[in-house]
């Protein structure tokens, strides 16, 4: 049975970045997990073309679950097409293989892989008509398709969004949902054409879903940004190439070039001693976007710049560069590459090259004309201090007038290669700073501190630096992610002199944010689909709260600048031409759309003026930044304060006056004294609103031809806006009038009590009716029903490959009043389910029902 156009219903355009042979991996697009008819031949096919000719693709069918060793079952086979060089006309690529049904049920996904070596630059590959179907014949999709495309770069609109509706011809139905998945518009139209959002289109992330009468669907996420210009208080770490910078520069006035682009990383600027390689074009692209660059002089380096380091005392005589120093017991030798001067912040110390043996603390160092007692352990692979200063100054001189803000090193507190002898945690780093500052051009604006996150660390660094070095330092930098941003006022309160900038921040535990994904999600339909409910409404709601508050706390706490660490699509790690991920038509679907929409609101609201934390009850937190009051609840409830001032939600839309919840509200008081008083008089808003059920994925028209119909839903409630709330919504299901269970093996007649499952998979053919009942934490309930029809395949299926022998696949033995099991999934003894350590009566007969790894239920009696 064909899975028609597995993901999108229309062609995908994919821009491939050529890489050198040293680049690891190739970009690919991955499907959801499918449950095909087991133990039957299936064919993966798709059409592709390249502009210009010469792009290369291949397809794969891969098992989602692999068979562990020890079960006597042969491993599933991975099937792949040949690597196909494409022309400018459409051509078909395919492969066929048997999809075995173990472990049950059969679970597979497919990928389309883009070869990124030996291709034109630039290279755009188009993919369409992706099919995984039973049998060996390659079918052809219904040519009447539908697609949704943005008319603004990256789907980020400053004005009223306009969508291109492609495909057809034919009638189509369109629905638009807001950031809370509430339907705000639906209409009928014809394909092809354009759709212009209504003039009251809200700000924030938006979702469009459209389908034709033949069942072909399309989905698109986009957003409307609240700000109209970038904010000079905000920075980013966007990839250093035109598209990404154009996107980021809509919101962020600054761009910190540490990573992913790593334009100024020592290892890339000076790959060998005295050999310089400059990133001219990438720097130009950033400047074209209008952003101000902050260059981080990152100490990550090539191996030639590593040195051995030690501190010493009781020196007599003299040491000279190039001299050999030795120790007798144990034997060690090396050559001096750097000697601490009387002004050095390290105290007496050496850096060595070509070391043999191990220098030992407490032993005497013997030179040609002097000796000393070694104090510290020997530190291997430390950065060559004088070479780092040379690299930093040469870089600043080369880019003078283009890049004039320079951060000296990055996170010395976390860099194990920077020596930290007892009592000298930051002396080595501060010596790097001292020598670097002495060589930097007068036009350079310098930043030190380099990302520490404890106040005592920053104070220690500043106190170590001599006056002539301090005089050149304009900024001290810290890295305050969401669990540390409350410290911003503490750093500012040190009153060290320079401004305190938060040069790296974000919500680091949400790793999915750090990369505009190259692949389609394995567990969602369709392309990059937030139809995987957890993505948008759970993860994003939680992340939005933390991300916005990370900015509010650092800016409100007195840091003039906050740099959001986004878009970790590594550009230069390992290979200057190697990208571990690429961008597709849906660039920044993960990273910069929902989060970018929030940051756009903050860019709109954050301005000059007072910054202060305001007094609130313990369940809330509030900050003043310029003309706006930022306030949120910390306990997942909603509150009302007696203010009639303009109030906005986190997307920048007008909201009821004085209302706030887990997501920050933005209030623009006309009387700040009244606002301060109102914050102390909040009223809890009781939850009387039933949850709103949203059907995120289901066949909306026609007959679903896929082997499995997956239905996804979620329920949201304006009373709560936190991910924690969505995790607490509970459901009950009725399928065709019979209580049903949620999940991948959901079925009628197998009911569950109230639960938090958010999908069901239906395999039986015919017309179906699914009803969901939702209950929120306050006990409010609601119901919603959909009808859908699906095709099916009731052909008897052959048995999967059998184990080599019972002895190598399943073993059940009673010993010491327990069962010793191997190859068993579930087991019941005398009608009672057992779990490890599988206790049983020490004697007497045992009536055993068990399910082996192959999914077959079996019976066994033990005397």
GIFEN-V149311 format. One record per backbone hydrogen bond with DSSP energy under -1.0 kcal/mol. NH is the residue of the N-H (numbers start at 1). CO is the residue of the C=O. E is the energy in kcal/mol with one decimal. If there is no record, write none. Layout:
BEGIN
nh co e
NH CO E
NH CO E
END
This chain:
BEGIN
nh co e
6 130 -2.0
12 127 -3.0
14 125 -2.7
16 123 -2.7
19 116 -3.5
23 20 -1.6
29 112 -2.4
31 110 -2.5
34 108 -4.2
39 99 -2.5
42 97 -2.6
43 133 -3.1
44 95 -2.6
45 131 -2.5
46 93 -2.0
47 128 -3.0
48 91 -2.2
49 126 -1.8
50 87 -2.8
51 124 -2.8
54 86 -2.7
57 84 -1.9
58 113 -1.8
60 111 -2.2
61 79 -2.7
62 109 -3.1
64 107 -2.5
79 61 -1.8
81 59 -2.7
84 57 -3.3
86 55 -3.5
91 48 -1.8
93 46 -2.9
95 44 -1.9
97 42 -2.2
99 40 -2.1
108 34 -2.3
109 62 -2.6
111 60 -2.0
112 29 -2.2
113 58 -3.5
114 27 -2.8
115 56 -1.7
124 51 -2.2
125 14 -3.0
126 49 -2.6
127 12 -2.4
128 47 -2.4
131 45 -3.2
133 43 -2.3
135 41 -3.3
145 143 -1.0
147 166 -1.9
149 164 -2.4
155 152 -2.5
156 153 -1.3
157 223 -3.0
163 195 -3.0
164 149 -2.8
165 193 -3.0
166 147 -2.7
168 145 -3.4
170 191 -1.4
172 189 -3.2
173 211 -2.4
174 187 -2.8
175 209 -2.8
176 185 -2.7
177 207 -2.9
178 182 -2.2
181 178 -2.1
184 176 -2.8
185 176 -1.3
187 174 -2.2
189 172 -2.8
191 170 -2.7
193 165 -2.4
195 163 -2.8
197 161 -2.6
201 198 -1.7
204 224 -2.9
206 222 -3.6
207 177 -2.3
208 220 -3.1
209 175 -2.6
210 218 -2.4
211 173 -1.9
212 216 -2.3
215 212 -1.8
218 210 -2.3
220 208 -2.4
222 206 -2.2
223 155 -2.7
224 204 -1.8
225 157 -3.1
231 251 -2.6
234 231 -1.5
235 562 -2.8
236 254 -1.3
241 239 -2.0
245 241 -2.2
246 242 -2.5
247 243 -2.0
248 244 -2.9
249 245 -2.7
250 247 -1.3
251 248 -1.9
252 248 -2.8
253 231 -2.1
253 234 -1.2
254 234 -1.6
255 292 -2.4
256 236 -3.0
257 294 -2.5
258 256 -1.5
265 262 -1.2
266 298 -1.9
267 300 -1.9
268 265 -1.3
269 265 -2.4
270 266 -2.8
275 272 -2.5
277 269 -2.5
280 278 -1.1
283 279 -1.9
284 280 -2.3
285 281 -2.2
286 282 -1.8
287 283 -2.3
288 284 -2.4
289 285 -1.1
290 287 -1.5
291 286 -1.1
292 253 -2.4
294 255 -2.6
295 405 -2.5
296 257 -1.0
297 407 -3.0
298 296 -1.6
305 302 -1.6
306 303 -1.8
307 382 -2.5
308 352 -2.3
309 379 -2.3
310 350 -2.0
312 348 -2.2
313 373 -2.2
316 371 -2.7
318 369 -1.7
322 336 -2.8
323 320 -2.1
325 334 -2.8
326 366 -2.1
327 332 -2.2
332 327 -1.6
333 356 -2.3
334 325 -2.0
335 353 -2.3
336 323 -2.6
337 351 -3.2
338 351 -1.5
340 349 -2.4
344 341 -1.5
350 310 -2.4
351 338 -2.1
352 308 -2.7
353 335 -2.4
356 333 -2.7
362 374 -3.0
363 360 -1.7
365 372 -4.0
366 326 -2.7
367 370 -3.6
371 316 -1.9
372 365 -1.7
373 313 -2.9
374 363 -2.6
375 311 -2.6
379 309 -3.1
382 307 -3.0
384 305 -2.0
388 384 -2.6
389 385 -2.0
390 386 -1.7
391 387 -2.8
392 388 -2.7
393 389 -2.3
394 390 -2.6
395 391 -2.2
396 392 -2.3
397 393 -2.4
398 394 -2.3
399 395 -1.9
402 399 -2.6
403 399 -2.8
406 445 -2.9
407 295 -2.8
408 447 -2.9
409 297 -1.3
409 407 -1.0
411 450 -3.6
414 411 -1.3
418 415 -1.4
424 421 -2.8
430 426 -2.7
431 427 -2.0
432 428 -2.0
433 429 -2.3
434 430 -2.9
435 431 -2.5
436 432 -2.2
437 433 -3.0
438 434 -1.7
439 436 -1.2
440 436 -1.1
444 441 -1.6
445 404 -3.9
447 406 -2.4
448 475 -2.0
458 454 -1.8
459 455 -2.5
460 456 -2.1
461 457 -2.3
462 458 -2.5
463 459 -2.3
464 460 -1.5
465 461 -1.4
470 466 -2.5
471 467 -2.1
472 469 -1.5
473 470 -1.1
474 446 -2.1
475 446 -1.5
476 499 -2.9
477 448 -2.7
478 501 -2.5
479 452 -1.4
482 506 -1.7
484 481 -2.5
485 481 -1.4
487 484 -2.4
488 485 -1.6
491 487 -2.0
492 488 -2.5
493 489 -2.4
494 491 -1.3
495 492 -1.7
499 474 -1.4
501 476 -2.0
502 561 -2.5
503 478 -1.5
503 501 -1.1
505 563 -1.2
510 507 -1.6
511 509 -1.5
513 510 -2.2
514 511 -1.4
515 513 -2.2
529 526 -2.2
532 529 -1.3
533 531 -1.5
535 532 -2.2
537 533 -1.3
539 534 -3.1
540 535 -1.6
542 538 -2.2
543 539 -3.1
544 540 -3.0
545 541 -1.5
546 542 -1.9
547 543 -3.4
548 544 -2.4
549 545 -2.0
550 546 -2.1
551 547 -1.6
552 548 -2.5
553 549 -2.9
554 550 -1.5
555 551 -2.8
556 552 -2.6
557 553 -1.4
558 555 -1.5
559 554 -2.6
562 233 -2.3
563 502 -2.6
564 235 -3.0
565 505 -3.3
566 564 -1.2
569 567 -2.3
571 260 -1.1
572 260 -1.2
578 575 -2.3
580 570 -1.1
587 584 -1.3
589 586 -1.8
593 588 -1.2
597 593 -2.4
598 594 -1.8
599 595 -2.8
600 596 -2.1
601 597 -1.4
602 598 -2.0
603 599 -2.5
604 600 -1.7
605 601 -1.9
606 602 -3.1
612 624 -1.9
614 622 -2.1
620 617 -1.9
621 632 -2.0
623 630 -2.5
624 612 -3.4
625 628 -2.3
626 610 -2.9
628 625 -1.9
629 667 -3.6
630 623 -3.0
631 665 -2.1
632 621 -2.0
633 661 -2.9
634 619 -3.6
639 660 -2.8
640 683 -2.0
641 658 -2.3
643 641 -2.6
648 666 -2.9
649 653 -2.6
652 649 -1.9
655 647 -2.9
659 656 -1.5
660 639 -2.2
661 663 -1.1
665 631 -2.9
666 648 -2.7
667 629 -2.9
668 646 -2.6
675 671 -1.9
676 672 -2.4
677 673 -1.9
678 674 -2.6
679 675 -2.0
680 677 -1.1
681 678 -2.2
683 640 -2.5
685 638 -2.6
692 716 -3.6
694 714 -3.6
696 712 -1.4
697 712 -1.6
704 789 -2.5
709 762 -2.7
711 760 -3.0
712 697 -1.9
713 758 -2.0
714 694 -1.9
716 692 -2.4
720 717 -1.3
726 722 -1.5
727 723 -2.3
728 725 -1.4
730 775 -2.4
731 755 -3.5
732 773 -1.9
734 771 -2.1
735 738 -2.8
736 769 -3.5
738 735 -1.5
740 733 -1.7
741 747 -1.4
743 759 -3.4
746 743 -1.7
749 739 -1.7
755 731 -1.7
760 711 -2.0
761 743 -1.2
762 709 -2.8
766 790 -3.0
768 788 -3.1
770 786 -2.4
771 734 -2.7
772 784 -2.9
773 732 -2.6
774 782 -2.9
775 730 -2.4
776 780 -2.3
779 776 -2.3
782 774 -1.7
784 772 -1.9
786 770 -2.3
788 768 -2.2
790 766 -1.9
791 704 -2.6
804 72 -1.1
810 806 -2.2
811 822 -2.2
813 820 -1.7
815 818 -3.2
819 838 -1.8
820 813 -3.7
822 811 -1.6
825 851 -3.1
826 851 -1.0
828 849 -3.0
829 832 -2.6
830 847 -3.2
832 829 -1.8
834 827 -2.6
838 835 -2.7
840 817 -2.0
846 862 -3.0
848 860 -3.2
849 828 -2.5
850 858 -2.4
851 826 -2.6
852 856 -1.9
853 823 -1.3
855 852 -2.1
858 850 -3.3
860 848 -2.7
862 846 -2.4
END
